[in-house]
């Protein structure tokens, strides 16, 4: 399809404005790290992230405005675009890392920093490079067909805040004190205000024990072990607002099915059994609701999530085919395109090809990835396939609906089946298969983000080559910080369980063990000894997992990880926050189930049938399935945010300025609303506060213990019969504020 010759970018191609300046690149890289860290926190908690493009753009615009007030040069819209482009890479990298790399822990291996860094850097750069040849086909030639909703919305934000020098270059006249100027300032106030509220709320709740951060109500007969509750945190209500009521309520419905039907039903039918029912290790009559969820519901949820992901991928098959054809055409056009215009210059194709081949070579040779030639070939094939698919899908349906996890599941399934046919089973090939899936997942995620950014640049008149350099820098820098953050979050939630509690008398031949380890996190101060590390794969004498053993071979500790661990109380009685990492668990189940044939297929097939029944009823099963897997305390607050969004949109759609809009235009207007900005601030502030609190848990142990003792004795919001109800009061304040801000003003 020929390009749209009538299209004119906001900044003409002949205009020469400051663009990829050091300050724009540095600001974008730093913001990318911040939003990448907060997105990683979210994906470990609830298995999803939200686009960071608009929040990064608004913050960059605001900071440049502050710098101008202090005497610095006025920023251009192209500098703002570069900052936004570099800053958006962190969120997509965080999603890819968060849904794959924690599976290493679940499979019984250590989360080595070198492995995490390699996967993040190589996958992120590969996805960007593979998308570059597609730019002309997807962004330019199909400008009117592929809308790229987040990219288009971000361009509108950048244009609304354009400075004098940018408006002069665009030939636009704007009167000082106009609505556009006031709107730009209000947007900045909202996102920074939400950021501050998120940090303050989380700090008062978690660090100072001002009120409970989770409320929960358990039922007796006839719904014995059933429960309903919510984590009353700003980041989850913000997520629910941004993803909207449809997905939010669908996820919560899955949680209701699991918590109020499946768990009580398993308890009802299993209560009379006197022996454990595999894969459980204790009789059902002795299980709590959490025990039932860990032993049975997780497998049902994993089967449903895998099926929902594959179905969503199957629906995209026509797009996959069209995308592949367009990708090949794009590579041809990219090499012959007229690059005389500034707005049509990409990184030269020869460097793209050399870069891709160099990345594949590093993947093949990197020892921490345990990669072989076949694995490298699979990465190249699946990487190009799903980078192409992702780049096109986000143009049609947006980043939030892009089935990246389904692509990762498909990659893992095919990889593991090929390995099984080759006879490659066992622990070594766990890491190889997961590395293939992780790099492809990150590449596909980053390719989609890159295409959104290039759409934004196309609309505002950026230089594609400068944007491509910027997102490469942003991806590299974010990958360097996300690995340490992931490890610190895991260490902060790790519990060293005395072996006498879970595996009394357990021993092993210590002469066979070569690896050593020490305690990390809050318990490190109580034991400075160095132990030998034993990765136990069976359940004889004690649960499978990682153990610390002494020189005589006696097990001293079971190392229960912070990500997907099961022990939530340390020996001193302090409570520990764990991260469910739902999609990483799914990846581990696929690898272990296929390569070792140890998956409890009956439970998995129950989940498969749940997804199929939903699809037969015309309901998209993926979001529901994630809700089945996650605890209801994580999905119910998302539904609360979705409710606020539904109420706000319902009111805003009746305003004079929105009455004449079609459904697509109304959706775009609501996605740019004040509520989205405040919700983005909630997410960033709450998630970053959670990360800081988790990382400093081992340093502030005395303060935390003192605050907990005071709250247990004197604070009715934290302890006592009324604590659950009272804790809802500060939560109601931030929810009410979100609705009040989301109510747009009428424009006549």
Secondary structure as GFF3:
##gff-version 3
##sequence-region A 1 748
A	DSSP	alpha_helix	22	46	.	.	.	ID=ss1
A	DSSP	alpha_helix	53	69	.	.	.	ID=ss2
A	DSSP	alpha_helix	77	98	.	.	.	ID=ss3
A	DSSP	alpha_helix	103	106	.	.	.	ID=ss4
A	DSSP	alpha_helix	113	132	.	.	.	ID=ss5
A	DSSP	alpha_helix	135	135	.	.	.	ID=ss6
A	DSSP	pi_helix	136	141	.	.	.	ID=ss7
A	DSSP	alpha_helix	149	160	.	.	.	ID=ss8
A	DSSP	alpha_helix	164	170	.	.	.	ID=ss9
A	DSSP	alpha_helix	179	202	.	.	.	ID=ss10
A	DSSP	pi_helix	203	207	.	.	.	ID=ss11
A	DSSP	beta_strand	214	218	.	.	.	ID=ss12
A	DSSP	beta_strand	227	231	.	.	.	ID=ss13
A	DSSP	alpha_helix	234	243	.	.	.	ID=ss14
A	DSSP	alpha_helix	245	257	.	.	.	ID=ss15
A	DSSP	pi_helix	258	262	.	.	.	ID=ss16
A	DSSP	alpha_helix	263	270	.	.	.	ID=ss17
A	DSSP	three_ten_helix	284	286	.	.	.	ID=ss18
A	DSSP	alpha_helix	289	292	.	.	.	ID=ss19
A	DSSP	pi_helix	293	297	.	.	.	ID=ss20
A	DSSP	alpha_helix	298	315	.	.	.	ID=ss21
A	DSSP	alpha_helix	317	336	.	.	.	ID=ss22
A	DSSP	three_ten_helix	342	344	.	.	.	ID=ss23
A	DSSP	alpha_helix	349	365	.	.	.	ID=ss24
A	DSSP	three_ten_helix	367	369	.	.	.	ID=ss25
A	DSSP	alpha_helix	373	397	.	.	.	ID=ss26
A	DSSP	three_ten_helix	399	401	.	.	.	ID=ss27
A	DSSP	alpha_helix	404	422	.	.	.	ID=ss28
A	DSSP	alpha_helix	427	460	.	.	.	ID=ss29
A	DSSP	alpha_helix	464	493	.	.	.	ID=ss30
A	DSSP	beta_strand	495	498	.	.	.	ID=ss31
A	DSSP	alpha_helix	499	502	.	.	.	ID=ss32
A	DSSP	three_ten_helix	510	512	.	.	.	ID=ss33
A	DSSP	beta_strand	516	517	.	.	.	ID=ss34
A	DSSP	three_ten_helix	521	526	.	.	.	ID=ss35
A	DSSP	beta_strand	531	536	.	.	.	ID=ss36
A	DSSP	beta_strand	545	549	.	.	.	ID=ss37
A	DSSP	beta_strand	555	560	.	.	.	ID=ss38
A	DSSP	alpha_helix	582	596	.	.	.	ID=ss39
A	DSSP	alpha_helix	601	616	.	.	.	ID=ss40
A	DSSP	alpha_helix	621	629	.	.	.	ID=ss41
A	DSSP	alpha_helix	632	652	.	.	.	ID=ss42
A	DSSP	alpha_helix	656	659	.	.	.	ID=ss43
A	DSSP	alpha_helix	663	671	.	.	.	ID=ss44
A	DSSP	alpha_helix	674	695	.	.	.	ID=ss45
A	DSSP	three_ten_helix	696	698	.	.	.	ID=ss46
A	DSSP	alpha_helix	701	714	.	.	.	ID=ss47
A	DSSP	alpha_helix	723	742	.	.	.	ID=ss48
###
